[in-house]
Amino acid sequence: MKITILSDNPTSWIISYAEQLKNTLVERGHEVVLWHQASEISPGQCAFFLGCEKIISKEILARNEHNLVIHESALPQGKGWSPLTWQILEGKNDIPITLFEAAEKVDSGRIYLQDTMHFEGHELIDELRDAQGNRTIELALRFVESYPPKEGREQEGEETFYSRRTSKDSELDVRTSIAEQFNLLRVVDNDRYPAFFEYRGYKYIIKIEKFSEDNT
Protein backbone atom coordinates (compact mmCIF):
# COMPACT_ATOMS: atom_id res chain seq x y z
CA MET A 1 0.00 0.00 0.00
CA LYS A 2 0.98 3.62 -0.51
CA ILE A 3 0.61 5.37 2.83
CA THR A 4 1.20 8.95 3.92
CA ILE A 5 1.66 10.12 7.50
CA LEU A 6 1.20 13.85 8.11
CA SER A 7 2.23 15.64 11.29
CA ASP A 8 2.06 19.34 10.48
CA ASN A 9 3.91 20.52 13.60
CA PRO A 10 7.51 19.26 13.27
CA THR A 11 8.20 20.16 16.92
CA SER A 12 5.29 18.13 18.30
CA TRP A 13 5.89 15.29 20.75
CA ILE A 14 3.93 13.00 18.40
CA ILE A 15 6.69 13.08 15.76
CA SER A 16 8.70 10.25 17.32
CA TYR A 17 5.60 8.05 17.31
CA ALA A 18 4.83 9.01 13.71
CA GLU A 19 8.35 7.90 12.81
CA GLN A 20 7.85 4.61 14.68
CA LEU A 21 4.63 4.02 12.77
CA LYS A 22 6.36 4.75 9.49
CA ASN A 23 9.24 2.39 10.24
CA THR A 24 6.91 -0.44 11.28
CA LEU A 25 4.79 -0.06 8.14
CA VAL A 26 7.90 -0.05 5.95
CA GLU A 27 9.12 -3.22 7.66
CA ARG A 28 5.77 -4.79 6.77
CA GLY A 29 6.28 -4.04 3.11
CA HIS A 30 4.35 -0.80 2.62
CA GLU A 31 5.50 2.33 0.81
CA VAL A 32 5.35 5.09 3.41
CA VAL A 33 6.27 8.78 3.55
CA LEU A 34 6.14 11.16 6.52
CA TRP A 35 5.44 14.81 5.72
CA HIS A 36 5.02 17.99 7.75
CA GLN A 37 3.10 19.97 5.11
CA ALA A 38 -0.27 18.87 3.73
CA SER A 39 0.60 20.14 0.25
CA GLU A 40 3.21 17.36 -0.02
CA ILE A 41 0.68 14.55 0.29
CA SER A 42 0.63 12.31 -2.77
CA PRO A 43 -2.06 9.89 -4.01
CA GLY A 44 -2.38 6.55 -2.27
CA GLN A 45 -4.59 4.27 -0.24
CA CYS A 46 -4.26 5.85 3.22
CA ALA A 47 -3.21 9.10 4.81
CA PHE A 48 -2.87 9.29 8.59
CA PHE A 49 -3.12 12.74 10.15
CA LEU A 50 -1.35 12.65 13.52
CA GLY A 51 -1.35 15.67 15.81
CA CYS A 52 -2.34 17.98 12.97
CA GLU A 53 -3.24 21.56 13.88
CA LYS A 54 -4.48 22.81 10.51
CA ILE A 55 -7.66 22.07 8.55
CA ILE A 56 -7.03 19.79 5.56
CA SER A 57 -8.68 20.93 2.33
CA LYS A 58 -11.09 18.78 0.31
CA GLU A 59 -8.60 18.82 -2.57
CA ILE A 60 -5.89 17.22 -0.44
CA LEU A 61 -8.29 14.73 1.13
CA ALA A 62 -9.26 13.59 -2.37
CA ARG A 63 -5.71 12.37 -3.02
CA ASN A 64 -6.18 9.25 -0.87
CA GLU A 65 -8.88 6.63 -0.63
CA HIS A 66 -8.98 6.97 3.16
CA ASN A 67 -7.89 9.84 5.40
CA LEU A 68 -7.60 8.81 9.02
CA VAL A 69 -7.52 10.77 12.26
CA ILE A 70 -6.99 9.32 15.74
CA HIS A 71 -8.69 11.28 18.52
CA GLU A 72 -8.74 10.62 22.27
CA SER A 73 -12.46 10.71 23.01
CA ALA A 74 -15.71 8.83 22.43
CA LEU A 75 -16.80 10.82 19.42
CA PRO A 76 -19.03 12.73 18.90
CA GLN A 77 -18.31 13.72 22.49
CA GLY A 78 -15.05 15.51 23.14
CA LYS A 79 -14.36 16.98 19.71
CA GLY A 80 -11.78 19.73 19.41
CA TRP A 81 -8.49 20.35 21.16
CA SER A 82 -6.46 18.33 23.68
CA PRO A 83 -9.19 15.79 24.55
CA LEU A 84 -6.89 13.60 26.64
CA THR A 85 -5.78 16.56 28.76
CA TRP A 86 -9.31 17.82 29.32
CA GLN A 87 -10.53 14.38 30.40
CA ILE A 88 -7.64 13.93 32.84
CA LEU A 89 -8.60 17.31 34.32
CA GLU A 90 -12.16 15.98 34.63
CA GLY A 91 -10.80 13.18 36.81
CA LYS A 92 -11.21 10.38 34.26
CA ASN A 93 -8.81 7.44 34.12
CA ASP A 94 -10.44 5.47 31.29
CA ILE A 95 -9.98 7.50 28.11
CA PRO A 96 -11.53 6.37 24.79
CA ILE A 97 -9.50 6.65 21.60
CA THR A 98 -11.13 6.66 18.16
CA LEU A 99 -9.84 6.11 14.62
CA PHE A 100 -12.15 7.75 12.12
CA GLU A 101 -12.36 9.12 8.60
CA ALA A 102 -11.39 12.76 8.19
CA ALA A 103 -14.24 14.86 6.84
CA GLU A 104 -14.76 18.46 5.85
CA LYS A 105 -16.44 19.15 9.19
CA VAL A 106 -13.94 18.77 12.04
CA ASP A 107 -13.99 15.43 13.91
CA SER A 108 -17.21 14.30 12.23
CA GLY A 109 -16.27 11.37 9.97
CA ARG A 110 -17.22 7.70 10.08
CA ILE A 111 -15.74 5.66 12.94
CA TYR A 112 -13.70 2.53 12.12
CA LEU A 113 -12.03 1.60 15.39
CA GLN A 114 -12.33 2.49 19.07
CA ASP A 115 -10.35 1.41 22.11
CA THR A 116 -9.76 2.63 25.66
CA MET A 117 -6.62 3.78 27.44
CA HIS A 118 -6.56 2.91 31.14
CA PHE A 119 -4.66 5.06 33.63
CA GLU A 120 -4.18 4.80 37.40
CA GLY A 121 -4.29 8.48 38.27
CA HIS A 122 -0.59 9.08 38.94
CA GLU A 123 0.79 9.35 35.38
CA LEU A 124 2.46 12.60 34.36
CA ILE A 125 2.47 14.14 30.88
CA ASP A 126 5.29 12.02 29.43
CA GLU A 127 3.56 8.83 30.55
CA LEU A 128 0.20 10.02 29.24
CA ARG A 129 1.74 10.89 25.89
CA ASP A 130 3.56 7.58 25.68
CA ALA A 131 0.31 5.69 26.20
CA GLN A 132 -1.42 7.88 23.62
CA GLY A 133 1.39 7.54 21.11
CA ASN A 134 1.62 3.77 21.41
CA ARG A 135 -2.14 3.29 21.19
CA THR A 136 -2.18 5.56 18.13
CA ILE A 137 0.37 3.28 16.46
CA GLU A 138 -1.65 0.19 17.41
CA LEU A 139 -4.89 1.54 15.92
CA ALA A 140 -3.17 2.65 12.72
CA LEU A 141 -1.57 -0.77 12.27
CA ARG A 142 -4.88 -2.51 12.92
CA PHE A 143 -6.52 -0.40 10.23
CA VAL A 144 -3.79 -1.11 7.68
CA GLU A 145 -3.61 -4.84 8.38
CA SER A 146 -7.39 -5.23 7.93
CA TYR A 147 -7.50 -3.09 4.77
CA PRO A 148 -9.86 -2.53 3.01
CA PRO A 149 -11.90 -1.47 6.05
CA LYS A 150 -15.44 -2.40 6.87
CA GLU A 151 -17.99 0.32 6.25
CA GLY A 152 -17.59 1.89 9.66
CA ARG A 153 -20.37 3.71 11.45
CA GLU A 154 -21.68 7.22 11.56
CA GLN A 155 -21.23 9.21 14.74
CA GLU A 156 -24.36 9.27 16.87
CA GLY A 157 -25.47 11.29 19.87
CA GLU A 158 -24.87 14.75 21.22
CA GLU A 159 -21.59 16.34 20.23
CA THR A 160 -19.45 18.29 22.67
CA PHE A 161 -16.32 20.36 22.08
CA TYR A 162 -13.12 21.09 23.97
CA SER A 163 -11.45 24.45 23.53
CA ARG A 164 -7.81 25.02 22.68
CA ARG A 165 -5.58 25.21 25.74
CA THR A 166 -3.02 27.97 26.25
CA SER A 167 -0.18 28.52 28.72
CA LYS A 168 -2.66 30.42 30.90
CA ASP A 169 -4.44 27.13 31.58
CA SER A 170 -1.39 25.95 33.56
CA GLU A 171 -1.99 28.48 36.33
CA LEU A 172 -2.28 27.08 39.87
CA ASP A 173 -4.52 28.53 42.55
CA VAL A 174 -2.49 29.42 45.65
CA ARG A 175 -5.61 29.10 47.79
CA THR A 176 -6.16 25.46 46.81
CA SER A 177 -4.27 22.35 47.89
CA ILE A 178 -1.82 20.39 45.75
CA ALA A 179 -4.07 17.35 46.03
CA GLU A 180 -6.98 19.28 44.56
CA GLN A 181 -4.82 20.50 41.67
CA PHE A 182 -2.84 17.32 41.08
CA ASN A 183 -4.53 16.51 37.78
CA LEU A 184 -3.49 19.91 36.48
CA LEU A 185 0.10 19.19 37.54
CA ARG A 186 -0.12 15.86 35.69
CA VAL A 187 -0.86 17.50 32.33
CA VAL A 188 1.51 20.48 32.34
CA ASP A 189 4.61 20.45 30.18
CA ASN A 190 7.66 21.52 32.21
CA ASP A 191 9.26 23.16 29.18
CA ARG A 192 6.49 24.43 26.90
CA TYR A 193 3.74 25.35 29.35
CA PRO A 194 4.89 24.76 32.96
CA ALA A 195 2.66 25.15 35.98
CA PHE A 196 2.85 28.59 37.57
CA PHE A 197 1.23 30.80 40.14
CA GLU A 198 1.22 34.50 40.85
CA TYR A 199 1.76 35.71 44.40
CA ARG A 200 2.67 39.04 46.01
CA GLY A 201 3.31 40.66 42.68
CA TYR A 202 5.54 37.94 41.21
CA LYS A 203 5.05 34.97 38.92
CA TYR A 204 6.55 31.64 40.02
CA ILE A 205 7.18 28.55 37.89
CA ILE A 206 6.56 25.06 39.28
CA LYS A 207 8.05 22.00 37.56
CA ILE A 208 7.02 18.44 38.37
CA GLU A 209 8.67 15.08 37.87
CA LYS A 210 8.40 11.71 39.54
CA PHE A 211 11.05 10.87 42.12
CA SER A 212 13.04 7.72 41.53
CA GLU A 213 16.16 6.32 43.12
CA ASP A 214 17.95 6.99 39.81
CA ASN A 215 17.49 10.74 40.40
CA THR A 216 19.47 10.79 43.63
Secondary structure, 3 states (H helix, E strand, C coil): CEEEEECCCCCCCCHHHHHHHHHHHHHCCCEEEEECCHHHCCCEEEEEECCCCCCCCHHHHCCEEEEEEEECCCCCCCEECCHHHHHHHCCCCEEEEEEEECCCCCCCCCEEEEEEEECCCCCCHHHHHHHHHHHHHHHHHHHHHCCCCCCCECCCCCCCEECCCCHHHHECCCCCCCHHHHHHHHHCECCCECEEEEECCEEEEECCCCCCHHHC
